Amino acid sequence: ARTRTRHPVRYTCEVPPESIMASKGGGQRASGTDGSDHSFRQRVDGKYAKAAAARKSLKSLLLGCFVYYPIMLAFALAPPLLTTGIAGVTLYNGPFAAGAAGGLVLALATYAHVSGIKHRPGWLRAVTKVMAVLGIVNLGAGLGMRLFAHEDARMAWGAWELVKQVTGVTHNRFYPILVSMELLLEFVGAILPTGVVATAYMFTLYAAPATTAAAKSK
């Protein structure tokens, strides 16, 4: 009987040049990796992008508060303490110093809260509104002192006494500058917290769940 010898069948596969990966060199870019699939890629919801932008703006304003409140506290309290001691702290400068200290504490608490993961919108809005009220009261009291208080009872006069004591200057050239600085601090103390309130509201609005935001918008 004749025996048949079976030979294995060999298959060859030619890879077309256009399918070679670009990373191997010389081939075309694979389909879908040339940027044409941009419309199918995941995108961050605009609501959360706005929340992130509001958080960044709020932190920037709070950093400004960290600069402002210590300056206001020093302007109100340092001159009387350094010139006449504790007796120099009166009703004309003590409340301004207390307001600056309270605003600084609230700003620190707000910054820590915003930097966290969980947020309480009601608490955030309430605290920032207290900061704004302190600033408005501070501005109103400063303007009232210009109308009713004697000039030597104002904070600018106390700062002028300290400048004379430290530098020995006797002319009044620097006193108008200190008066302008006092007025500037009072206006900044009202404007800066107001911006914090507005930005905090936008942050809580965008960071809130969709159902909560829809209910607030009605």
C-alpha atoms as one frame of an Amber mdcrd trajectory, in Angstrom:
protein
   0.000   0.000   0.000   1.160   3.433  -0.774   1.581   5.812   2.177   0.825
   9.470   1.800   3.104  11.988   3.372   1.267  15.025   4.685   3.128  18.256
   4.537   2.064  21.079   6.901   0.368  23.962   5.230   2.124  27.227   5.793
   0.182  30.483   5.786   1.756  33.817   5.207   0.201  37.117   6.187   1.374
  40.344   4.719   0.818  43.361   6.941  -0.137  46.422   4.942   2.224  49.324
   5.514  -0.557  51.692   6.562  -1.421  49.536   9.617   2.040  49.755  11.126
   1.929  51.789  14.340   3.367  55.225  14.184   5.492  54.500  17.242   7.286
  51.772  15.299   8.246  54.344  12.775   7.244  55.189   9.281   3.526  54.251
   9.394   0.382  56.287   9.420  -1.276  57.375  12.661  -3.869  54.936  13.944
  -7.452  55.959  13.336  -8.969  57.934  16.201  -5.699  59.183  17.661  -5.291
  62.180  15.402  -7.652  64.374  17.432 -10.686  63.714  15.234 -12.461  62.033
  18.155 -12.480  65.223  20.250 -16.283  65.392  20.222 -16.522  61.992  21.927
 -14.052  62.668  24.717 -15.136  63.253  28.296 -15.467  66.871  29.319 -15.765
  68.523  32.705 -19.267  69.827  33.269 -19.375  73.610  32.985 -21.059  73.792
  36.395 -18.082  72.199  38.129 -15.602  74.242  36.120 -17.366  77.379  37.336
 -17.297  76.043  40.902 -13.526  75.521  40.660 -13.056  79.038  39.288 -15.234
  80.493  42.065 -13.254  78.580  44.698  -9.992  79.974  43.319 -11.353  83.533
  43.311 -12.701  83.130  46.835  -9.339  81.930  48.104  -7.617  84.878  46.451
  -9.975  87.325  48.168  -9.439  85.599  51.503  -5.678  85.898  51.041  -6.271
  89.613  50.582  -8.143  89.583  53.893  -5.115  87.968  55.531  -3.114  91.003
  54.457  -5.737  93.639  55.238  -6.889  92.656  58.735  -3.417  92.578  60.362
  -2.647  95.996  58.847  -5.920  97.403  60.159  -5.328  95.842  63.559  -1.839
  97.311  63.761  -3.000 100.745  62.573  -5.700 100.891  65.240  -3.889  99.313
  68.174  -0.124  99.718  67.803   0.114 103.548  68.089  -1.779 103.903  71.390
  -0.057 100.902  72.948   3.414 102.105  71.966   2.881 105.752  72.953   0.653
 105.739  76.057   0.222 102.059  76.908  -3.040 100.256  77.564  -4.625 103.517
  78.639  -4.450 104.677  75.038  -6.953 102.043  73.934 -10.286 103.874  73.915
 -13.720 103.675  72.318 -12.281 105.481  69.312  -9.746 102.795  68.369 -10.592
  99.665  70.390 -13.707  98.712  68.346 -11.767  99.029  65.095  -9.084  96.697
  66.435 -11.694  94.233  67.690 -13.451  94.264  64.325 -10.177  93.593  62.512
  -9.327  90.714  64.857 -12.802  89.226  64.440 -12.647  89.566  60.665  -9.278
  87.817  60.599 -10.638  84.879  62.602 -13.655  84.580  60.285 -11.440  84.774
  57.202  -9.215  81.988  58.531 -12.235  79.812  59.289 -13.692  80.470  55.845
 -10.429  79.623  54.088 -10.123  76.353  56.008 -13.724  75.477  55.160 -13.339
  76.222  51.454 -10.109  74.215  51.294 -11.902  71.110  52.589 -13.822  68.496
  50.630 -17.238  68.849  52.236 -18.923  72.242  52.336 -21.835  73.665  54.252
 -23.360  76.351  52.039 -25.486  77.882  54.791 -22.532  78.215  57.152 -20.309
  79.679  54.442 -22.842  82.305  53.414 -23.579  83.264  57.025 -19.915  83.692
  58.013 -19.037  85.767  54.968 -22.073  88.001  55.567 -20.848  88.638  59.115
 -17.500  89.693  57.647 -19.269  92.120  55.324 -21.374  93.562  58.160 -18.238
  94.150  60.237 -16.666  95.997  57.318 -19.715  98.203  56.741 -19.988  99.025
  60.451 -16.268  99.826  60.500 -16.680 102.219  57.561 -19.723 103.885  59.098
 -17.964 104.357  62.433 -14.925 105.848  60.718 -17.025 108.345  58.782 -18.937
 109.189  61.954 -15.700 109.920  63.797 -14.761 112.443  61.134 -18.000 114.287
  61.795 -18.397 114.072  65.563 -15.126 113.028  67.244 -12.286 115.390  68.036
  -9.334 115.107  65.707  -6.910 113.948  68.387  -9.191 110.961  69.116  -8.902
 109.522  65.627  -6.624 106.639  64.695  -4.646 108.753  62.235  -3.739 111.154
  65.037  -2.472 108.292  67.180  -0.361 107.057  64.272   0.986 110.592  63.820
   1.983 110.744  67.503   3.884 107.483  67.073   5.666 108.784  63.971   6.762
 111.921  65.851   7.966 109.865  68.783   9.982 107.452  66.647  11.406 109.828
  64.038  11.458 113.134  65.894   9.655 114.865  63.001   7.597 117.832  64.184
   6.048 119.192  60.982   2.636 117.975  59.833   3.660 116.881  56.361   2.968
 113.200  57.033  -0.298 113.651  58.897  -2.484 114.034  55.744  -0.937 110.813
  54.435  -1.968 108.999  57.605  -5.472 110.443  57.341  -5.737 109.165  53.775
  -4.404 105.778  54.854  -7.040 105.573  57.583  -9.817 106.341  55.092  -8.417
 103.837  52.586  -8.323 101.080  55.195 -11.928 101.757  56.157 -13.142 101.554
  52.549 -11.115  98.424  51.807 -12.557  96.864  54.959 -16.032  97.269  53.503
 -15.335  96.435  49.846 -13.150  93.341  50.313 -15.609  91.349  52.490 -18.448
  92.306  50.140 -16.526  90.660  47.319 -16.021  87.621  49.546 -19.792  87.387
  50.090 -20.573  87.542  46.362 -17.895  84.996  45.437 -18.909  82.647  48.258
 -22.486  82.730  47.005 -21.393  81.819  43.476 -19.220  79.021  44.823 -22.042
  77.491  46.872 -24.396  77.817  43.905 -22.130  75.995  41.469 -20.780  73.458
  43.962 -24.244  72.425  45.147 -25.922  69.305  43.676 -28.070  69.832  40.605
 -31.352  69.408  42.504 -30.350  71.982  45.123 -29.182  74.481  42.537 -32.402
  74.103  40.577 -34.479  74.650  43.701 -32.552  77.826  44.567 -32.893  79.224
  41.071 -36.708  79.074  41.243
